Amino acid sequence: METSAQTLLFAAELVEENGAHILVVQDMRTGTVQTTPVPKAMVDKLPVFLTALAAKLNPVTQRRRR
């Protein structure tokens, strides 16, 4: 029986502090943390970005035309 183990490489959080949005990314291998401000307009579009990324990485098999 084959088993697989998951290893967390990066952890990301998008936090709001006093109306400002900040992306916090932690590299779990090195323990380093990077932060960057994110404009509200980009935060509002995040669901669209994630959907587009998922579609790009996992394209649906197109049906053949007959």
Residue pairs with C-beta under 8 A, 6 or more apart in sequence:
8 28
9 27
9 28
9 29
10 25
10 26
10 27
10 28
11 25
11 26
11 28
12 23
12 24
12 25
12 26
13 23
13 24
14 21
14 22
14 23
14 24
14 38
14 43
14 46
15 21
15 22
15 24
16 22
20 37
21 37
21 38
21 39
21 40
21 43
22 35
22 36
22 37
22 38
23 35
23 36
23 37
23 38
24 33
24 34
24 35
25 33
25 34
25 35
26 32
26 33
27 33
27 34
